[in-house]
């Protein structure tokens, strides 16, 4: 089939996420036939470097042979089983491995990132309720994003979403963030945070943060000391900390998990996206025995945690996740990534020469180029996106921010093409 035929049929039936569908009157929707390595291929043989890992999920390339093999092996044994009253080997193995590499005690499985956030905020609120306290409020950071289900939206700070759905959101208090990655800005933000903690802490269940990088928040980045300082405030005022590592976990920030760089352990950690290497929907909430024991009691006390999904701990997703951890163990991924992130950073220096570039920044394998403050109506990022597609690179913008979050298997030649394409797109965006 031709690309045009598939595009036409798609637009007749499908409603795509985060998309004003009318845009596709002028912007072609790209039908993908297959993927291999860092490349996506359409139905006419055109290839695209997946510079954003298909919304930050893919770690080791499309159609990875090892992950494919492990999913196929699982498919021939068990495709799914209820996870209430039943269990399976893969779920036990993955939970044990995740607890060992993070230092947590318990794993609660869910379906996707937003679901994990819902689990964590409900579990935190329910914990305090089981302890005899009602704490209906949550702290979250300015500019944050934690997903698009109602609870996850409530603890985020995306203006358009909050304005649209404000009447049905739960209560949340926003804490200012540092202006940049400097220690000075971190301390200023922490001082303001403590004032808010002092005022509201008795009614707050938890603080939720994206450690080091606010990915959907235009790739804004802050220092590890800010994360550490927030942990100290949570301890001081007896509030849970939820670390949303859905986008930044599994090596994206330069360490296996971003919290490691701050030397802290939250009360809850949410993981998804790279958990399955980008293959299948799966998420987990990791927590402690202290939290777990607040729900552990005789049935008649009615303190059990109230949350479930039909596909909880799906064996196929679990198989992909175990295969992903296998690759981390066998291939020294984190150290290899350090070399690649250094090369990307060095290659990005030329963006500083462009008069329409405001700033470049990087944390591990996440890099961003922020253009000057073009009015949002001009959609300059979209123009760079279109240029990228015409030149074989998928660069999905965040407003005026163009970013790189490629699969870890990307090589220097592919990095060069990714960066050079973005450079030319930004350079010529006003033409």
Beta strands, then each sheet from edge to edge (+ up, - down):
strand 1: 32-36
strand 2: 39-42
strand 3: 47-50
strand 4: 106-110
strand 5: 137-141
strand 6: 173-175
strand 7: 204-209
strand 8: 213-214
strand 9: 220-221
strand 10: 240-244
strand 11: 268-271
strand 12: 283-287
strand 13: 357-363
strand 14: 366-371
strand 15: 393-394
strand 16: 401-404
sheet 1: 1+ 2- 3+ 15+
sheet 2: 4+ 12- 11+ 10+ 7+ 5+ 6+
sheet 3: 8+ 9-
sheet 4: 13+ 14- 16+
end
